[in-house]
Amino acid sequence: MTTRGFDQMPSATIARSSGALAAAVIAALGAILAGCSSDSGGKTTDVPLAECTGGVLEADLEAEPLSGPGVDPETGKLRPPPEGSSYTVSATYGVPRPGDAVMERYVPIFGAIQAQLASQPGLLALQLGTSPSCGSGRTLAVWASTDAMYEFVMSPAHLAGIDAANELLEPTYVVTHWETAEADGITLADSVRRIRALDAPAP
């Protein structure tokens, strides 16, 4: 698992936060787990392994638009943050492990996460994406502040998700977050670019 952006947090909190945010990946895997056989590991076509990573945008990525209270219902666009402020954006990527046990473990965890997200203060917008060919899931979440994000991270539903992340997801899952005042630049494609930059060699 790769995580970045937690450098200002105590190490114990980093470990718990990374695992909890990884639970958000589980929420994006519902369509994959429900629509694919347990033996397929979620993949429906043969795609080179190098193309199925967090830093490569899947050609068949299926994603709904950002939705939530921060999205203007008339334009469908994310409203800009208040003048002089910024949003905190979190992004995750993951691939579910194969097997019936994953599905059985997944259902109650997903239900708790879904309920938490429905009433989570400070969550302004959320986007989920899945790739049938890679069997992968992505999340993009926009928060009013970093504190609001960590309230979600430390919620009971996601503390439970900490224990499940390694069991349900392949070890290549990725978690990252950043701050930005540019609402129009918050996209899944940008999150892929940022994830790819995590593994780029230092100059």
C-alpha positions as CSV (number, residue, x, y, z in Angstrom):
1,M,0.0,0.0,0.0
2,T,1.2,3.5,-0.9
3,T,0.2,6.6,1.0
4,R,1.4,10.2,0.9
5,G,0.2,13.5,2.4
6,F,0.2,12.5,6.0
7,D,3.6,14.0,6.9
8,Q,2.1,16.5,9.4
9,M,0.4,13.7,11.5
10,P,1.8,11.6,14.3
11,S,3.0,8.2,13.1
12,A,0.3,6.2,15.0
13,T,-2.4,8.4,13.5
14,I,-0.9,8.0,10.0
15,A,-1.1,4.2,10.2
16,R,-4.7,4.3,11.3
17,S,-5.7,7.0,8.8
18,S,-4.1,5.3,5.9
19,G,-6.0,2.1,6.6
20,A,-9.2,3.8,7.2
21,L,-9.1,5.9,4.0
22,A,-8.3,2.7,2.2
23,A,-11.7,1.4,3.3
24,A,-13.1,4.1,1.0
25,V,-11.7,2.0,-1.9
26,I,-14.0,-0.8,-0.8
27,A,-17.0,1.4,-1.4
28,A,-16.0,1.7,-5.1
29,L,-15.7,-2.0,-5.6
30,G,-19.3,-2.9,-5.1
31,A,-20.1,-3.1,-8.9
32,I,-17.0,-5.2,-9.5
33,L,-17.7,-7.7,-6.7
34,A,-21.4,-7.9,-7.5
35,G,-20.9,-8.2,-11.3
36,C,-18.0,-10.6,-11.6
37,S,-17.5,-14.2,-10.6
38,S,-15.5,-15.0,-7.5
39,D,-12.9,-16.8,-9.5
40,S,-12.1,-14.0,-11.8
41,G,-10.7,-11.6,-9.2
42,G,-12.8,-8.9,-10.8
43,K,-11.0,-8.8,-14.2
44,T,-13.1,-9.4,-17.3
45,T,-10.4,-9.1,-19.9
46,D,-6.7,-9.7,-20.3
47,V,-4.9,-6.4,-19.7
48,P,-1.2,-6.0,-19.2
49,L,-0.3,-5.8,-15.5
50,A,1.6,-2.5,-16.1
51,E,-1.6,-0.9,-17.3
52,C,-3.5,-1.9,-14.2
53,T,-1.9,0.3,-11.6
54,G,-3.0,3.4,-9.6
55,G,-0.8,5.7,-11.8
56,V,-2.4,4.7,-15.1
57,L,-6.0,5.8,-16.0
58,E,-7.9,2.7,-17.1
59,A,-9.2,3.0,-20.7
60,D,-12.6,1.6,-19.7
61,L,-13.0,3.5,-16.4
62,E,-16.7,3.9,-15.6
63,A,-17.5,6.8,-13.3
64,E,-20.5,8.9,-12.4
65,P,-19.9,12.7,-12.1
66,L,-19.0,14.2,-8.7
67,S,-22.1,14.4,-6.6
68,G,-22.9,15.9,-3.2
69,P,-23.8,19.2,-1.5
70,G,-20.8,21.0,-2.9
71,V,-22.0,20.4,-6.5
72,D,-24.2,23.0,-8.2
73,P,-27.3,21.1,-9.3
74,E,-27.9,23.4,-12.3
75,T,-24.4,23.1,-13.8
76,G,-23.3,19.8,-12.3
77,K,-20.0,21.4,-11.4
78,L,-18.2,21.6,-8.1
79,R,-18.7,25.1,-6.5
80,P,-15.4,26.9,-5.9
81,P,-14.3,27.2,-2.2
82,P,-14.8,30.4,-0.3
83,E,-12.4,33.1,-1.2
84,G,-9.1,32.7,0.5
85,S,-9.7,29.0,1.3
86,S,-9.2,25.6,-0.3
87,Y,-10.6,22.1,-0.4
88,T,-9.0,19.0,0.8
89,V,-9.2,16.2,-1.8
90,S,-8.6,12.5,-1.1
91,A,-8.1,9.8,-3.7
92,T,-7.9,6.1,-3.4
93,Y,-7.2,3.1,-5.8
94,G,-7.6,-0.6,-5.2
95,V,-8.2,-4.0,-6.6
96,P,-10.2,-6.6,-4.7
97,R,-8.8,-9.9,-3.8
98,P,-10.6,-12.9,-5.5
99,G,-12.9,-15.4,-3.7
100,D,-16.3,-15.8,-2.1
101,A,-14.9,-14.9,1.3
102,V,-14.1,-11.4,0.0
103,M,-17.8,-10.9,-1.0
104,E,-19.1,-12.2,2.3
105,R,-16.8,-9.9,4.3
106,Y,-17.4,-7.0,1.9
107,V,-21.2,-6.7,2.3
108,P,-21.5,-5.5,5.9
109,I,-18.4,-3.3,5.6
110,F,-19.8,-1.6,2.5
111,G,-23.1,-1.1,4.1
112,A,-21.5,0.7,7.1
113,I,-19.3,2.8,4.9
114,Q,-22.3,3.8,2.7
115,A,-24.3,4.8,5.7
116,Q,-21.4,6.9,7.1
117,L,-20.9,8.7,3.8
118,A,-24.6,9.6,3.5
119,S,-24.5,11.7,6.6
120,Q,-20.8,12.7,6.9
121,P,-20.3,16.3,7.8
122,G,-17.8,18.2,5.7
123,L,-18.0,15.8,2.7
124,L,-18.8,18.1,-0.2
125,A,-18.6,15.7,-3.2
126,L,-17.8,12.1,-4.0
127,Q,-17.0,10.2,-7.2
128,L,-16.6,6.5,-7.6
129,G,-15.1,4.8,-10.6
130,T,-14.6,1.2,-11.6
131,S,-12.7,-0.6,-14.4
132,P,-14.1,-3.9,-15.5
133,S,-10.9,-4.9,-17.4
134,C,-8.6,-4.3,-14.4
135,G,-11.1,-5.1,-11.7
136,S,-10.1,-1.9,-10.0
137,G,-11.9,0.8,-8.1
138,R,-11.2,4.5,-7.5
139,T,-12.6,7.1,-5.2
140,L,-12.3,10.9,-5.3
141,A,-13.7,12.8,-2.3
142,V,-13.8,16.6,-1.8
143,W,-13.8,17.8,1.8
144,A,-14.5,21.2,3.4
145,S,-11.2,20.9,5.3
146,T,-8.5,18.4,6.4
147,D,-10.1,18.2,9.8
148,A,-13.4,17.1,8.2
149,M,-11.6,14.4,6.2
150,Y,-10.0,13.0,9.4
151,E,-13.3,13.0,11.2
152,F,-14.4,10.6,8.5
153,V,-11.2,8.7,8.7
154,M,-11.6,8.0,12.4
155,S,-15.3,7.2,12.3
156,P,-16.4,3.8,13.6
157,A,-17.3,2.4,10.1
158,H,-13.8,3.2,8.8
159,L,-12.0,2.1,11.9
160,A,-13.6,-1.3,11.2
161,G,-12.4,-0.9,7.6
162,I,-8.9,-0.7,8.8
163,D,-8.9,-4.3,9.7
164,A,-10.6,-5.3,6.5
165,A,-8.4,-3.4,4.0
166,N,-5.5,-5.9,3.8
167,E,-8.0,-8.8,3.7
168,L,-10.1,-7.4,0.9
169,L,-7.7,-5.5,-1.3
170,E,-4.5,-6.4,-3.1
171,P,-1.4,-4.8,-1.6
172,T,-1.2,-2.3,-4.5
173,Y,-3.9,-0.1,-3.1
174,V,-3.0,3.6,-2.9
175,V,-4.2,6.5,-0.7
176,T,-3.3,10.1,-1.1
177,H,-4.7,13.6,-0.4
178,W,-3.9,17.2,-1.2
179,E,-5.3,20.7,-0.9
180,T,-6.4,22.9,-3.8
181,A,-8.5,26.0,-4.5
182,E,-9.1,25.1,-8.1
183,A,-12.4,23.3,-8.2
184,D,-12.4,22.7,-11.9
185,G,-9.1,20.8,-11.6
186,I,-10.5,18.1,-9.2
187,T,-10.9,15.1,-11.5
188,L,-10.2,11.4,-11.5
189,A,-7.6,12.0,-14.2
190,D,-5.8,14.5,-11.9
191,S,-5.8,12.0,-9.1
192,V,-4.2,9.4,-11.4
193,R,-1.5,11.9,-12.2
194,R,-0.9,12.6,-8.5
195,I,-0.8,8.9,-7.7
196,R,1.7,8.3,-10.5
197,A,3.9,11.2,-9.1
198,L,4.1,9.3,-5.8
199,D,6.4,6.7,-7.4
200,A,8.3,9.0,-9.6
201,P,12.1,9.0,-8.8
202,A,13.3,12.0,-7.0
203,P,15.3,14.5,-9.2
